[in-house]
């Protein structure tokens, strides 16, 4: 009987060891994913940072919903109507270009209408 208890302890400790290794691997993958996502957002911002220092800025396809709402004072209702979507169901980080592609819209036309809506 003593051997059975020891073998069960070894099996349980081996199971916990494998479980912890798998958990650590999954956590590392998640962390890498968020690091890459953050870096991509940083690079996008960095490449467009000088754009907002110009005097006459216009809405561009690379801009996301949040930027358009804040910088151009266009309401979510106006965006919803123009993009034919419910803006509460999409990410504020979605770009106009990606929304147009997803909904099969002409992005140039959408951007022109949004520019005409600027307040």
N, C-alpha and C positions, 0 to 999 in steps of 0.2 A: 504494500500500500504506500509506503514512503516514496517509492519510485514514481507512482502515479501522480502524487501531489507535486513532486518536483518537475515532472514532465509537463503538467498543466501550467505551472508557474512559468516555465520556459516558453511554452506556447503563447501564453497571455502576454508576457513581456516582449516576445518577438512580434506579436500582432500590434502591440502599442508602438513599438519601434518602427514598423513599416507604416503604420497610420501616421505617425509624426513626420516621417520622411515625406510621405505623399502630401500632407498638409503644408509642409514647408515649401515644397515644389510649387504647389498651387498658389500659395501666397506670393512667392517670388514672381511667378508669371503675372499675377494681378498687379503687383507693384511695377513691373516692367511695362505693362500695358498703360498704366496711368502716367508713368514717366514719359513714355513716347507721345501720349496724347497731349500732355502739358507742353512738351517741347515743340510739337507741331503747332499748337496754338501760339506759343511764343514767337516762333519763326514767322507765322502769318502776321502777327501784330507788328513785329519788327520790320517786315518788308513793307508794311502799309502805314507805319507810324508817321512818316513825313507827309503823307497824303492829307491828313487833317490839319496840317499847318498852312495849307494853301488858303487863299482868300475865297475862292468860289468852288466849294466842294459839291459834288453831285453824288447821288446814290449809285453805287457800282455793284455788279453781280457778286463780287467776292464778299460783300458786307453781310453780316448776319442780322437776324431779326432784332436782337438787342441793340446793336449799333444804330440801326435805322430808327427804332423807337426813341432812343435817347438823343441822338445827334440831330435828327431831322424832324422831331416832334410829330411823327406819324403814328396814329393810334393803332392798336391791335385790330380794331374793327375795320379800319381802312385796309390794313394789310390782309386781313382775312378775305375781304371782299375782292381785292385785286388778285390775290393768289388762289382764290377758290379753295381755301382750306380753313380749317379751324385752328387758329394759331395757338390755342391752349393745348392742343394735342401734339404739337411739334416742339422740338427743342429750340430754345432761344439762341442756341449756337448754330443753328442751321443757316446756311448761306442762301441768298436769293437764287444763285445758280443751281444749287442742289435741289431746292424746292421746285424750280422750273423744270429741271430734268425729270424729277419724280412725277410731276403732274402733267408732263408733256406740254409745257407752255413756252411761248416764245419769250426768252429772257430779255431781249432787247426791248420789246414792247412793254413788258412788265416794268422794267427799270425806268423807261420813259414816263410811264403813267405815275409811278411812285415819285419821280422827280417833280412832276407837275403837282403832286399833293403836298409838297413841302410847305410848312407853315412858317 
